[in-house]
């Protein structure tokens, strides 16, 4: 029998497990302990449906199972697309005991979770992430949202799943670009909270890129452990949880400027994390060697380390002004004190930030 690793996101009565292992979608009864009614809506997208939808449906024969297949892509993470989920729930007369299953990457997970938070003022949902990025980050922690043309993830809710089922076998069908984008979030955990993991990544990134199953399983486990620990301390991002947004203020600005079409999320935050590291260095908090070391790891993953040409100083300033970490008109950034130690601060040198933004004009 293949090993299933079980972690826990400790949130009191809202605590839930993260199951990590191979071929979980083929495992009998993997879903049933976390389903409390007789109705299920599986939400997936056009890319994932042909690959894994039937396996999930076949494991749920004891239930009324309905399906909605969404278009694939960050540009469809909108209020309008969300309506398709509500339409199906209402068309099939789903009641308050229904369970939504999010089968897909971060877009599917975020939208399904938000729909679950809203439908009849809250129904259960299960995360089944099928990309590396969603397995290590977006499926864990209860952040759900849709995008708006003026800002990423600005409309949403904190809403925790019943469980997260991370079947590592689904990574076998993930294209190389998506895998690399997921590694950006993996590296993030080393930078913000786990120096030893960052050093391990430097030694093992080639194995990850080659899809070595043992290396991927370890990277997913370490990432989820780090995120679960942080979320357990700060569920609604009132404090330490904000460190999970290293590079995201810059990265979200890039995604918004591109109308969520050109770069993947992991690619945008990779460039954003380098910008955050450069500002940290300019502030005297980390060394230039730490910045070079971080840049080199992203380059080995073939990830962007500079923003795209569309991003001018003015464009960054305009879009960063609507970042969720703006508080009382003051922008807060996640910066590095060391590899393995991040802090959220509004006390950064704004002129040094402008220098970095202007460098890319």
JOWO-V248416 format. One record per backbone hydrogen bond with DSSP energy under -1.0 kcal/mol. CO is the residue of the C=O (numbers start at 1). NH is the residue of the N-H. E is the energy in kcal/mol with one decimal. If there is no record, write none. Layout:
[[CO;NH;E] [CO;NH;E]]
This chain:
[[5;20;-2.8] [7;18;-2.6] [9;11;-1.0] [9;16;-1.4] [11;14;-2.0] [12;15;-1.8] [16;9;-2.9] [17;164;-2.1] [18;7;-2.4] [19;166;-3.3] [20;5;-3.1] [21;168;-2.2] [23;26;-1.0] [24;27;-1.4] [27;30;-1.3] [31;34;-2.5] [32;35;-1.4] [38;64;-3.0] [39;99;-1.7] [40;66;-2.7] [41;101;-2.6] [42;68;-2.3] [43;103;-2.8] [44;70;-3.0] [45;49;-2.6] [48;51;-1.2] [48;52;-2.4] [49;53;-1.3] [52;56;-1.8] [53;57;-2.7] [54;58;-2.8] [55;59;-1.0] [57;60;-1.7] [60;63;-1.9] [64;40;-2.7] [66;42;-3.0] [68;44;-2.2] [70;46;-1.7] [73;76;-1.9] [74;77;-1.9] [76;78;-2.1] [77;147;-2.8] [78;82;-2.1] [79;83;-1.1] [81;84;-1.8] [82;85;-1.1] [82;86;-1.4] [83;87;-2.7] [84;88;-1.7] [85;89;-2.2] [86;90;-2.4] [87;91;-2.7] [88;92;-2.3] [89;94;-2.9] [90;93;-1.2] [95;98;-1.7] [99;41;-2.1] [100;126;-2.6] [101;43;-3.1] [102;128;-2.7] [104;130;-1.5] [105;109;-2.5] [106;110;-2.8] [107;111;-2.3] [108;112;-2.6] [109;113;-2.3] [110;114;-2.0] [111;115;-2.5] [112;116;-2.6] [113;117;-2.0] [114;118;-1.5] [115;119;-3.0] [116;123;-2.4] [118;121;-2.2] [119;122;-2.4] [124;100;-2.5] [125;162;-3.1] [126;102;-3.0] [127;165;-2.9] [128;104;-1.5] [131;135;-2.2] [132;136;-2.0] [133;137;-1.3] [134;139;-1.8] [137;140;-1.6] [142;159;-3.4] [144;157;-1.9] [146;155;-1.5] [148;151;-2.1] [151;148;-2.4] [155;146;-2.6] [157;144;-2.0] [163;127;-2.3] [164;19;-3.2] [166;21;-1.9] [167;170;-1.7] [168;171;-1.3] [169;172;-1.7] [170;173;-1.1] [171;174;-1.1] [175;179;-2.1] [176;180;-2.5] [177;181;-2.2] [178;182;-2.0] [179;183;-1.6] [182;186;-1.5] [183;187;-2.8] [184;188;-1.7] [185;189;-1.3] [186;190;-1.0] [187;191;-2.0] [188;192;-2.6] [189;193;-1.9] [191;340;-2.3] [192;342;-1.5] [194;198;-1.9] [195;199;-2.4] [196;200;-2.1] [197;201;-2.5] [198;202;-1.9] [199;203;-1.4] [200;204;-1.6] [201;205;-1.7] [204;208;-1.8] [205;209;-2.3] [206;210;-1.4] [207;212;-2.7] [208;211;-1.5] [212;216;-2.6] [213;217;-2.4] [214;218;-2.1] [215;219;-2.5] [216;220;-2.6] [217;221;-2.4] [218;222;-2.7] [219;223;-2.2] [220;224;-2.7] [221;225;-2.6] [222;226;-2.3] [223;227;-2.5] [224;228;-3.1] [225;229;-2.1] [226;230;-1.8] [227;231;-3.0] [228;232;-2.3] [230;234;-1.2] [234;237;-1.1] [239;242;-1.7] [240;243;-2.2] [241;244;-2.2] [242;245;-2.1] [243;246;-1.4] [245;248;-2.5] [247;251;-2.6] [248;252;-3.5] [249;253;-1.1] [250;254;-1.8] [251;255;-2.4] [252;256;-2.7] [253;257;-2.4] [254;258;-1.6] [255;260;-3.1] [256;259;-1.8] [258;261;-1.3] [264;268;-2.2] [265;269;-2.4] [266;270;-1.5] [267;271;-1.7] [268;272;-1.9] [269;273;-2.7] [270;274;-1.7] [271;275;-1.9] [272;276;-2.3] [273;277;-2.4] [274;278;-2.6] [275;279;-2.1] [276;280;-2.3] [277;281;-2.3] [278;282;-2.4] [279;283;-1.8] [280;285;-2.6] [281;284;-1.7] [287;291;-1.6] [288;292;-2.6] [289;293;-2.5] [290;294;-2.1] [291;295;-2.9] [292;296;-2.6] [293;297;-1.6] [294;298;-1.9] [295;299;-2.6] [296;300;-2.3] [298;303;-2.1] [299;302;-1.9] [308;311;-2.0] [312;316;-2.4] [313;317;-2.4] [314;318;-2.5] [315;319;-2.2] [316;320;-3.0] [317;321;-1.0] [319;322;-1.2] [320;323;-1.5] [323;326;-1.9] [327;330;-1.9] [330;327;-2.7] [333;345;-2.7] [335;343;-2.7] [338;341;-2.2] [341;337;-2.9] [341;338;-1.5] [343;335;-2.7] [345;333;-2.8] [346;348;-1.1] [349;353;-2.0] [350;354;-2.3] [351;355;-2.2] [352;356;-2.0] [353;357;-2.5] [354;358;-2.9] [355;359;-1.5] [357;360;-1.0] [358;361;-1.7]]
